[in-house]
């Protein structure tokens, strides 16, 4: 449902106050940036967008040590990352299990993912990032919930950290470990987590929705499964990723509408960026030693597609791989099942589907249950 992800107003005000305090040599006023300030911020937002997902010249660099870029990140990408993490926590079913949890946020920047975990019930967060300015900014935003911070690289050994941690978050950082040895370097990050991850602990990895980043996460998923890790969400099987196997142009990502904070909307308009939807790839992993029972649920992994014959379909992923569930547009039986209101990354059970070539159809005997 549109608008179901909304940054709490105290968080939004705190971001503006922190921006004024850290970057404007002013007191922590929560007054919105002026038109001139927004224009300057928008230029830095566009530089971030091009440098991280376009030309990628900033990926892997120390861009958060730049006051201009860090300030733009705070007012634009911080709320976006918070919303993405909140969405992943909800969709993965973790929200109810986070009460009092100890969180380790790797590659934290100024802490949006940690903040989302805290807002979902976590008790404390320890932040690791290579940028001391970003960590100092995070400390001002998280307050007493911040259990500690360390200036470290994503790939550093973590033995000295005060674990164990119930949840480890890695937001938009793994893709910066690129090059010929990218997969090995990303696997090493997960290996480094083993000494500090609590029994039954989980790892939330979030990446951009770009084809390269999404496929990189799918490749990491399959490699982790081969090493005994489990994937808890959004995937519902432990089989090799069918989207990855379908070919180099196939990927899997989540997307959803959200309520944009005023500053994000203004910066997006000035920078010419589309931010009506939050889009990202994410997965929740569990370390080896925790066997999962088979699941008979399916994850909706596409928007509604309509063919020339007027048949609507959505791709499902689960037992049997990735395949379409379809119905004739306007079909009353399909409407009663809720088929036409399904959303991307809904988790569903389908009973009594109609067998069709290459997939399933919705008939009068079909029922769809959201889980």
C-alpha positions in Angstrom: 0.0 0.0 0.0 1.3 3.4 -1.0 2.8 5.4 1.9 3.1 2.5 4.3 6.8 3.3 4.8 7.3 6.7 6.4 10.3 8.1 8.2 9.2 9.1 11.7 9.0 12.9 12.0 11.5 13.0 14.9 14.0 11.2 12.7 13.4 13.7 9.8 13.8 16.7 12.1 16.9 15.2 13.6 18.5 14.8 10.2 18.0 18.5 9.3 19.2 19.6 12.8 22.3 17.4 12.4 23.0 18.8 9.0 22.9 22.4 10.2 25.1 21.5 13.2 27.7 19.6 11.3 27.8 21.3 8.0 26.4 24.8 8.4 28.3 26.0 11.6 24.8 26.7 13.0 22.9 25.5 16.0 20.8 22.3 15.6 17.8 24.0 14.1 15.3 21.8 12.3 14.3 24.5 9.9 14.2 23.1 6.3 17.0 24.1 4.0 16.5 27.3 1.9 16.0 27.2 -1.9 19.7 28.2 -2.3 20.8 25.5 0.1 18.6 22.9 -1.6 20.1 23.8 -5.0 23.7 23.2 -3.6 22.7 20.0 -1.9 21.0 18.7 -5.1 24.3 19.1 -7.0 26.0 17.0 -4.5 23.1 14.4 -4.5 23.5 14.1 -8.3 27.3 13.7 -7.9 26.6 10.9 -5.4 24.1 9.2 -7.7 26.4 9.3 -10.7 29.4 8.3 -8.6 27.8 5.3 -6.9 25.3 3.9 -9.4 26.2 5.5 -12.7 29.9 6.0 -13.5 30.8 4.5 -10.1 33.9 6.6 -9.7 33.0 7.1 -6.0 32.4 3.4 -5.3 35.0 2.1 -2.8 36.4 5.6 -2.3 36.3 7.7 0.9 33.5 9.9 -0.4 31.9 10.2 3.1 34.9 12.2 4.3 33.8 15.0 1.9 31.5 17.4 3.9 29.5 18.3 0.8 28.8 14.7 -0.2 28.2 13.5 3.4 25.7 16.4 4.0 23.9 15.5 0.8 23.9 11.8 1.8 22.4 12.7 5.2 19.4 14.6 3.8 18.7 12.4 0.7 20.2 8.9 0.9 19.9 8.5 4.6 16.0 8.5 4.5 16.1 6.2 1.5 18.4 3.7 3.1 16.3 3.8 6.3 13.1 3.1 4.3 14.8 0.3 2.4 16.0 -1.4 5.6 12.6 -0.9 7.2 11.0 -2.6 4.3 13.4 -5.5 4.3 12.9 -6.0 8.1 9.2 -6.1 7.7 9.1 -8.3 4.6 11.6 -10.8 6.0 9.4 -11.2 9.1 12.3 -10.1 11.4 10.5 -7.2 13.0 8.9 -9.3 15.8 12.2 -10.9 16.6 14.3 -7.8 17.0 13.2 -6.7 20.5 16.3 -6.0 22.5 18.6 -7.3 19.7 22.2 -6.3 19.5 23.0 -5.1 16.0 26.3 -4.7 14.2 26.1 -2.4 11.2 29.0 -2.9 8.8 29.8 -0.1 6.3 27.3 1.9 8.4 28.0 5.4 7.1 26.0 7.8 9.3 23.8 4.9 10.5 20.5 4.7 8.5 20.3 0.9 8.5 21.1 0.7 12.2 18.4 3.3 12.9 15.8 1.3 11.0 16.7 -1.8 13.1 16.5 0.3 16.3 13.1 1.7 15.2 11.9 -1.9 14.7 12.8 -2.9 18.2 16.5 -3.6 18.4 18.1 -2.6 21.7 21.5 -1.3 20.6 23.8 -0.9 17.6 27.6 -1.0 17.1 28.7 0.8 14.0 31.8 0.0 11.8 32.8 2.3 8.9 36.0 3.6 7.3 34.8 7.2 7.7 35.2 8.8 11.1 33.1 11.9 10.1 30.2 9.5 9.1 30.5 7.7 12.4 30.5 10.9 14.4 27.4 12.0 12.6 25.8 8.6 13.3 26.6 9.0 17.0 24.7 12.3 17.2 21.7 10.6 15.5 21.5 7.4 17.4 22.2 8.7 20.9 22.2 6.3 23.8 21.3 3.3 21.5 24.8 3.5 20.1 26.8 0.8 21.8 30.1 1.8 20.2 31.8 2.6 16.9 35.0 1.6 15.2 36.9 3.1 12.2 37.5 -0.1 10.2 37.3 -1.3 6.6 34.5 -3.6 5.6 36.9 -6.5 5.0 38.8 -6.2 8.3 38.9 -8.9 10.9 36.1 -8.4 13.6 37.5 -10.6 16.4 38.0 -7.7 18.7 34.4 -6.4 18.6 32.2 -6.8 21.6 29.9 -9.4 20.3 27.9 -11.6 20.0 25.5 -9.7 17.8 22.0 -11.0 17.0 21.8 -9.1 13.7 24.5 -7.9 11.3 23.5 -5.4 8.7 25.5 -4.6 5.5 23.8 -1.8 3.6 24.9 -1.0 0.1 28.5 -1.8 0.9 29.3 -5.3 -0.6 29.0 -3.9 -4.2 32.0 -1.7 -3.4 34.2 -4.8 -3.1 34.5 -5.1 -6.8 37.1 -6.4 -9.4 38.2 -9.9 -10.4 38.2 -11.2 -6.8 34.9 -9.6 -5.8 33.1 -12.8 -4.8 36.0 -14.0 -2.7 36.3 -10.7 -1.0 32.5 -10.7 -0.2 32.7 -14.2 1.1 35.6 -13.2 3.3 33.3 -10.6 4.9 30.8 -13.3 5.9 33.6 -15.5 7.2 34.9 -12.7 9.4 31.4 -12.5 10.9 31.5 -16.0 12.4 33.3 -15.1 15.7 30.9 -12.2 16.5 27.6 -13.6 15.3 25.3 -15.0 18.1 23.9 -18.5 17.7 21.0 -18.3 15.4 22.0 -14.7 14.4 21.1 -13.3 11.1 22.8 -11.1 8.4 20.8 -8.6 6.4 22.6 -7.7 3.2 21.2 -4.8 1.1 22.4 -3.8 -2.3 21.2 -1.4 -5.0 18.6 -2.6 -7.5 20.9 -2.3 -10.5 21.4 -5.4 -12.6 25.1 -5.7 -11.6 24.5 -5.3 -7.9 21.5 -7.6 -7.9 23.2 -10.3 -9.7 26.3 -9.9 -7.5 24.1 -10.5 -4.5 22.5 -13.6 -6.2 26.0 -14.9 -6.9 27.0 -14.4 -3.3 23.8 -16.2 -2.1 24.5 -19.3 -4.1 28.1 -19.3 -2.9 27.1 -19.0 0.7 24.5 -21.8 0.3 27.2 -24.1 -1.0 29.2 -23.3 2.2 26.4 -24.3 4.5 24.7 -20.9 5.1 20.9 -20.6 4.7 18.9 -17.8 3.1 15.8 -16.9 5.2 14.3 -14.3 3.0 13.1 -13.2 0.5 14.0 -16.6 -1.0 11.8 -19.5 0.2 14.1 -22.4 -1.0 17.7 -23.3 -0.6 18.1 -24.2 -4.2 20.3 -22.3 -6.7 18.8 -19.0 -7.6 16.5 -19.5 -10.7 16.8 -15.8 -11.8 20.6 -16.1 -11.9 20.4 -19.3 -13.8 18.0 -17.7 -16.4 20.7 -15.6 -17.9 22.9 -12.5 -17.5 20.0 -10.1 -18.1 17.8 -11.5 -15.3 17.8 -10.2 -11.7 15.6 -9.9 -8.7 14.8 -6.8 -6.6 12.2 -5.4 -4.3 10.4 -2.1 -4.9 7.6 -0.3 -3.1 6.0 3.1 -2.8 6.8 5.2 0.3 6.0 8.5 1.8 8.9 10.8 0.9 10.2 13.3 3.5 9.8 16.8 2.2 13.6 17.4 1.9 14.0 14.1 -0.1 11.2 15.2 -2.5 12.7 18.6 -3.0 16.2 17.3 -3.6 14.9 14.6 -6.0 13.0 17.3 -8.0 16.0 19.6 -8.2 18.4 16.8 -9.2 16.0 15.3 -11.7 15.8 11.9 -10.0 12.8 9.6 -9.6 12.4 8.6 -6.0 8.7 7.7 -5.9 9.6 4.1 -5.2 12.3 2.6 -3.0 14.1 -0.1 -5.0 16.8 -2.4 -3.7 18.0 -6.0 -3.6 18.2 -7.6 -0.1 18.6 -11.0 1.5 18.6 -12.3 5.1 21.2 -15.1 5.8 21.8 -17.4 8.7 25.2 -19.0 9.5 25.8 -22.8 9.0 24.3 -25.2 11.5 20.7 -24.3 11.2 18.7 -26.6 8.9 15.5 -25.1 7.6 12.3 -27.1 6.9 11.0 -27.2 3.4 8.7 -24.3 2.5 5.6 -24.5 0.3 5.2 -20.7 0.1 6.0 -18.6 -2.9 7.4 -15.1 -3.3 5.9 -12.7 -5.8 9.0 -11.4 -7.7 7.5 -9.1 -10.4 5.1 -6.4 -11.0 1.9 -7.3 -12.9 2.6 -8.0 -16.6 -0.1 -8.1 -19.3 0.3 -9.9 -22.6 -1.4 -9.1 -25.9 -4.2 -11.6 -25.2 -5.2 -9.6 -22.1 -3.9 -12.0 -19.6 -2.2 -10.7 -16.4 0.6 -12.5 -14.8 3.0 -12.3 -12.0 6.2 -14.3 -11.6 6.4 -16.5 -8.5 9.6 -18.0 -7.0 9.7 -21.1 -4.8 9.4 -24.9 -5.2 9.8 -25.6 -8.9 11.8 -22.4 -9.6 10.5 -19.2 -11.1 7.3 -19.3 -13.1 4.2 -17.2 -13.9 0.8 -17.2 -12.1 -1.7 -15.7 -14.5 -5.4 -14.8 -14.9 -7.6 -13.1 -17.6 -7.9 -9.4 -16.9 -11.2 -8.7 -15.2 -11.8 -12.4 -14.3 -14.2 -12.3 -11.3 -12.9 -15.6 -9.8 -9.3 -14.3 -9.9 -10.4 -11.0 -8.4 -12.0 -12.9 -5.4 -8.7 -14.6 -4.7 -6.9 -11.2 -4.4 -4.7 -12.0 -7.4 -4.9 -8.5 -8.9 -3.9 -6.8 -5.7 -0.7 -8.9 -5.2 2.4 -6.8 -4.7 6.0 -7.4 -5.4 7.7 -9.5 -2.7 4.4 -10.7 -1.2 4.7 -14.1 0.4 1.8 -16.3 -0.6 0.4 -19.8 -0.6 -1.5 -21.0 -3.7 -4.0 -23.8 -3.4 -5.7 -25.5 -6.4 -3.9 -23.7 -9.2 -4.8 -24.5 -12.8 -1.9 -26.2 -14.7 -0.9 -24.1 -17.7 2.0 -24.4 -20.1 5.1 -23.1 -18.2 3.2 -22.1 -15.1 -0.1 -21.8 -13.2 -3.4 -20.1 -13.9 -6.1 -18.9 -11.4 -9.4 -20.7 -11.8 -12.6 -20.9 -9.7 -11.0 -23.6 -7.6 -7.9 -21.6 -6.8 -7.3 -19.8 -3.5 -4.4 -17.4 -2.7 -3.4 -16.7 0.9 -1.0 -13.9 1.9 1.4 -15.1 4.6 
